[in-house]
């Protein structure tokens, strides 16, 4: 009776290890950018829920930047021009739209676009 061997060969194991390592490295590079985005969203919700009656866009930008410092959002990530107030059918909304370049390896980079708007409570001063 012949015995059959079961299992993976060394070459197969190395190929699987290389693929898992590649995707693990990619995740290591991308997860911090998405965690930073979650901090931006949380800060936007805090600013929007605090009430905006009588506040100008400049005051709201300052409040948002202050709250983003507590969420470990890098100052170079979001510039004041990335924060806007948009008017839509349901009222005013605070919008943040920015792009982030994440270096991957050699001359390969990831370009991530983030855009989020949160409804504002109250009227915004001009």
C-alpha positions as CSV (number, residue, x, y, z in Angstrom):
1,X,0.0,0.0,0.0
2,X,1.4,3.4,-1.0
3,X,1.3,6.2,1.4
4,X,0.3,9.7,0.2
5,X,1.9,12.7,1.8
6,X,-0.4,15.6,2.7
7,X,0.6,19.2,3.3
8,X,2.3,22.2,1.6
9,X,5.7,22.2,0.1
10,X,8.4,24.7,1.1
11,X,8.0,26.6,-2.2
12,X,4.3,26.8,-1.7
13,X,4.7,28.0,1.8
14,X,7.1,30.7,0.7
15,X,4.7,31.9,-2.0
16,X,1.9,32.1,0.5
17,X,4.1,33.9,2.9
18,X,5.2,36.5,0.3
19,X,1.6,37.2,-0.7
20,X,0.5,37.6,2.9
21,X,3.5,39.7,3.7
22,X,2.8,42.0,0.7
23,X,-0.8,42.6,1.8
24,X,0.2,43.0,5.4
25,X,2.7,45.7,4.4
26,X,0.1,47.4,2.3
27,X,-2.3,47.4,5.3
28,X,0.4,48.8,7.5
29,X,0.8,51.7,5.2
30,X,-3.0,52.4,4.7
31,X,-4.5,51.8,8.1
32,X,-3.1,55.0,9.7
33,X,-4.5,57.2,6.9
34,X,-8.0,55.7,7.5
35,X,-7.6,56.0,11.3
36,X,-6.8,59.7,10.7
37,X,-9.9,60.1,8.6
38,X,-12.0,58.6,11.4
39,X,-10.5,61.3,13.6
40,X,-11.5,64.0,11.1
41,X,-15.1,62.7,11.0
42,X,-15.4,62.6,14.8
43,X,-14.1,66.2,15.0
44,X,-16.6,67.3,12.3
45,X,-19.5,65.7,14.2
46,X,-18.4,67.4,17.4
47,X,-18.2,70.9,15.8
48,X,-21.5,70.4,14.0
49,X,-23.4,69.2,17.1
50,X,-22.0,72.0,19.2
51,X,-24.2,74.5,17.3
52,X,-23.2,77.0,14.7
53,X,-25.6,79.9,15.3
54,X,-23.8,83.1,14.5
55,X,-20.4,81.5,13.9
56,X,-18.4,82.4,10.8
57,X,-16.6,80.0,8.6
58,X,-13.2,81.1,10.0
59,X,-14.4,80.4,13.6
60,X,-15.7,77.0,12.6
61,X,-12.4,76.2,10.9
62,X,-10.5,77.2,14.0
63,X,-12.8,75.0,16.2
64,X,-12.4,72.1,13.8
65,X,-8.6,72.4,13.7
66,X,-8.5,72.6,17.5
67,X,-10.6,69.4,17.9
68,X,-8.6,67.6,15.2
69,X,-5.5,68.1,17.3
70,X,-7.0,65.9,20.0
71,X,-7.8,63.2,17.4
72,X,-4.1,63.1,16.3
73,X,-4.8,64.5,12.9
74,X,-1.6,65.9,11.3
75,X,-1.7,69.6,10.7
76,X,-0.3,69.1,7.2
77,X,-3.1,66.8,6.2
78,X,-6.0,69.3,6.2
79,X,-5.5,72.8,5.1
80,X,-8.0,75.6,5.9
81,X,-9.1,75.7,2.2
82,X,-10.2,72.0,2.5
83,X,-13.0,73.0,4.9
84,X,-16.1,74.5,3.4
85,X,-19.7,75.2,4.2
86,X,-22.0,73.9,1.4
87,X,-25.7,74.8,1.1
88,X,-28.0,72.0,0.0
89,X,-31.7,71.3,0.1
90,X,-31.7,70.1,3.7
91,X,-29.7,73.2,5.0
92,X,-26.1,73.9,5.6
93,X,-23.4,71.3,5.8
94,X,-19.8,71.3,6.9
95,X,-17.7,69.7,4.2
96,X,-14.1,68.5,4.4
97,X,-12.5,67.2,1.2
98,X,-8.8,66.4,1.0
99,X,-6.3,64.1,-0.7
100,X,-3.4,62.2,1.0
101,X,-0.4,60.6,-0.7
102,X,0.9,57.6,1.1
103,X,4.4,56.4,-0.1
104,X,4.4,52.6,-0.6
105,X,7.6,51.4,-2.0
106,X,10.2,52.7,-4.5
107,X,8.2,55.1,-6.8
108,X,4.8,53.6,-6.0
109,X,2.4,55.8,-3.9
110,X,-1.2,55.5,-2.9
111,X,-3.4,58.5,-3.5
112,X,-6.3,58.5,-1.2
113,X,-9.3,60.9,-1.6
114,X,-11.5,61.7,1.4
115,X,-14.7,63.7,1.4
116,X,-17.2,64.0,4.2
117,X,-20.0,66.4,4.9
118,X,-22.0,66.8,8.1
119,X,-25.2,68.7,8.6
120,X,-24.9,71.8,10.7
121,X,-27.3,72.8,13.5
122,X,-28.3,76.4,13.4
123,X,-27.5,79.3,11.0
124,X,-24.1,80.2,9.9
125,X,-23.1,83.9,9.8
126,X,-21.7,85.3,6.6
